[in-house]
Each structure stands twice: as C-alpha cells, then as structure tokens.
Amino acid sequence: MANSRRLFGVVRRKLLRRSHSRITIIRSSQQTTKEDIAAIKLQACFRGHLARRAFRALKSLVKLQAVARGVLVRRQARIALHCMHALARLQVRVRARQILSH
C-alpha cells in the first residue's frame, strides 16, 4: 500500500511538472503572439506611411506634368495665333494688290 502511494505521488508530481511546463509554453506563446501583433501593427503603420509618401510623390508628378503640358499648349496657341495673324496680313496684301490691279 505504501509503495502504491509513493508511486502515485511520483506520477502525480511528474504530471504536475508536465502541465506546468505546458502552461509556461502556452504563456510564452501568448506573449510571443502579443509581440507579433505589435510588430504587425508597426509594419502596417510603416507600410501605410510609405504608401502615402509614394502617393504624394505621384500626385506632385501629375501636377508637374499638368504644368509642363500647360506651358506647351500655351506656346502652341501663341505660335498658332502668330501664324493666323501672319496669314491675315498676307491675305490683306493679296486683296489690296488684286484691287489695285483691276
């Protein structure tokens, strides 16, 4: 009877040690999980920051393109207007010559 109690005590202590080690492992994995969640949140914030910075750069590039295209369009309009005035002056000369020759 005493041997069985002693054996039962030994088995019980081993089981308690195992369950205690399992609890420790579970707690450490939960702690790692909290650290993982914190790292994930930090990475998400940083990726958001990078995305906003890239979007801002793209937006400024689009504005720069609009300004450059506006300059080109105004230059083309100025040249077209100059050509139209030159053609109108030429047309006036041709008509004046036609009137004088009749």
C-alpha positions in Angstrom: 0.0 0.0 0.0 2.8 2.4 0.8 4.5 1.6 -2.4 1.4 2.4 -4.4 1.0 5.8 -2.6 4.6 6.6 -3.3 4.3 5.6 -6.9 1.1 7.6 -7.2 2.9 10.7 -5.7 5.7 10.3 -8.1 3.4 10.0 -11.1 1.3 13.0 -9.8 4.4 15.2 -9.5 5.5 14.3 -13.0 2.1 15.1 -14.4 2.1 18.4 -12.5 5.5 19.3 -13.9 4.4 18.5 -17.4 1.2 20.5 -17.0 3.2 23.4 -15.5 5.6 23.3 -18.4 2.7 23.3 -20.8 1.2 26.3 -19.1 4.6 28.0 -19.3 4.8 27.2 -23.1 1.3 28.5 -23.7 2.0 31.7 -21.8 5.3 32.3 -23.7 3.5 31.6 -27.0 0.8 34.1 -26.0 3.5 36.6 -25.1 5.1 36.0 -28.5 1.7 36.5 -30.1 1.3 39.9 -28.4 4.8 40.8 -29.7 3.8 39.5 -33.2 0.6 41.6 -33.1 2.6 44.7 -32.1 5.1 44.0 -34.9 2.3 43.5 -37.4 0.7 46.8 -36.3 4.0 48.6 -36.6 4.7 47.2 -40.0 1.2 48.1 -41.2 1.7 51.7 -40.0 5.1 51.9 -41.7 3.7 50.5 -45.0 0.9 53.0 -44.8 3.4 55.8 -44.4 5.4 54.5 -47.4 2.2 54.3 -49.5 1.1 57.8 -48.5 4.6 59.1 -49.4 4.5 57.4 -52.8 1.0 58.7 -53.5 2.2 62.2 -52.6 5.1 61.9 -54.9 2.9 60.6 -57.7 0.4 63.4 -57.1 3.2 66.0 -57.4 4.4 64.4 -60.5 1.0 64.6 -62.1 0.8 68.3 -61.1 4.3 68.8 -62.7 3.1 67.1 -65.9 0.0 69.4 -65.9 2.1 72.5 -65.6 4.5 71.3 -68.3 1.6 70.4 -70.7 0.0 73.8 -69.9 3.2 75.6 -70.9 3.4 73.6 -74.1 -0.2 74.2 -75.0 0.1 77.9 -74.4 3.3 78.0 -76.5 1.5 76.2 -79.3 -1.5 78.5 -79.0 0.8 81.6 -79.2 2.5 80.2 -82.3 -0.9 79.3 -83.9 -2.1 82.9 -83.2 1.1 84.4 -84.6 0.6 82.3 -87.8 -3.0 83.3 -88.1 -2.1 87.0 -87.8 0.7 86.5 -90.4 -1.8 84.8 -92.8 -4.3 87.5 -92.2 -1.7 90.2 -93.1 -0.7 88.3 -96.2 -4.4 88.0 -97.2 -4.8 91.7 -96.8 -1.8 92.4 -99.0 -3.0 89.9 -101.7 -6.5 91.5 -101.7 -5.1 95.0 -101.8 -2.9 94.0 -104.8 -5.9 92.5 -106.5 -7.9 95.7 -106.0 -5.1 97.9 -107.3 -4.5 95.7 -110.4 -8.2 96.0 -111.5 
